[in-house]
Amino acid sequence: MFEFSHRLQKLPPYLFVELDRLKAEAKARGMDVIDLGVGDPDLPTPAHIVEAGKRALEKPENHHYPSSVGMMAFREAAAEWFRRRFGVELDPATEVVTLIGSKEAIAHFPLAFVNPGDVVLVPTPAYPVYHIGTLFAGGETYYLPLTAENDFKPDLSAIPEEILSRAKILWINYPNNPTTAVVTKEWFAEVVAFARDHGLIVAHDAAYTELYFDGYVPPSILEVPEAREVAIEFHSLSKTYCMTGWRIGFAVGNPELVKGLTTVKNNVDSGCFQAVQEAGIAALTGPQDCVEEHRRIFG
Ligand SMILES: Cc1ncc(COP(=O)(O)O)c(C=O)c1O
């Protein structure tokens, strides 16, 4: 009786829901399934983070609406973590926004900058939300193939001029899901130079920066000084601290890009539960040996 909007009708089946269905079918047939679907660490959240969350839950001041940009204390903790990890200083007031997990922000971000008919450059294969957010914003996805021949990095020189002239956002994601490819700071510098030349926003999904092995340590795109002019980077506490269910992350970067995302969030959500943000502060500022342990187990 009720017809879904054209927007919903255009959606491909959500990959991870589809994988869950196939998994359930295989299990029902008695198969022993190794789940290579959604990246949900099968370890509990470290105890000191859970304890901080419990204490925060008891505080009446946390029972009210949070602000959609996030608690200043969480944004300061994120900025401090960023300084320690990447050596980059951020202004927590203008260059950091708290997220209800990075997925919502990846989906919402194009609403702030993409008009109908604009092109969004999306790697393939990739996390499906880059395309879905584009679709919701009325944009057109132009896919950039990631192949073994190009080291699973998009070949920016192969994008036709007609597409580039309409392109607003370039999505990248390193360490990459699903290819596991990694990049250097020099490659990020090339991407930033390309974006500045073509008036593009670089949206870097950095959900996996803390899961690294064999002596390689992933850089942030913001380690490239000029990135601050064109880039926003999406970080997640989900994988790093085994907090997928808590729904917390943060975005950092160019103040106008952060402001655009925050404006969308002001209008569609009421922020991340403060008790969760306090647990997030414990995660970012507390002992980091749990992260080392996660790397050891998952590596
Ligand atoms: C590449 C990538 N980006 C972002 C996310 C979203 O993570 P979250 O919303 O939990 O921060 C995921 C989750 O699987 C992912 O694989």
The ligand as an SDF file (V2000), in Angstrom:
LIG
                    3D

 16 16  0  0  0  0  0  0  0  0999 V2000
   35.4860    0.6680    6.7380 C   0  0  0  0  0  0  0  0  0  0  0  0
   34.5140    0.9440    7.8320 C   0  0  0  0  0  0  0  0  0  0  0  0
   34.2280    2.2170    8.1300 N   0  0  0  0  0  0  0  0  0  0  0  0
   33.3590    2.5230    9.0920 C   0  0  0  0  0  0  0  0  0  0  0  0
   32.7270    1.5410    9.8290 C   0  0  0  0  0  0  0  0  0  0  0  0
   31.7200    1.9780   10.8540 C   0  0  0  0  0  0  0  0  0  0  0  0
   32.0930    1.7500   12.1620 O   0  0  0  0  0  0  0  0  0  0  0  0
   31.3360    2.4400   13.3670 P   0  0  0  0  0  0  0  0  0  0  0  0
   30.0500    3.0030   12.8780 O   0  0  0  0  0  0  0  0  0  0  0  0
   31.1170    1.3450   14.3590 O   0  0  0  0  0  0  0  0  0  0  0  0
   32.2430    3.5170   13.8830 O   0  0  0  0  0  0  0  0  0  0  0  0
   32.9880    0.1960    9.5610 C   0  0  0  0  0  0  0  0  0  0  0  0
   32.2960   -0.8660   10.3020 C   0  0  0  0  0  0  0  0  0  0  0  0
   32.3230   -2.0140   10.0020 O   0  0  0  0  0  0  0  0  0  0  0  0
   33.9160   -0.1010    8.5350 C   0  0  0  0  0  0  0  0  0  0  0  0
   34.2140   -1.3610    8.2130 O   0  0  0  0  0  0  0  0  0  0  0  0
  1  2  1  0
  2  3  1  0
  2 15  2  0
  3  4  2  0
  4  5  1  0
  5  6  1  0
  5 12  2  0
  6  7  1  0
  7  8  1  0
  8  9  2  0
  8 10  1  0
  8 11  1  0
 12 13  1  0
 12 15  1  0
 13 14  2  0
 15 16  1  0
M  END
$$$$
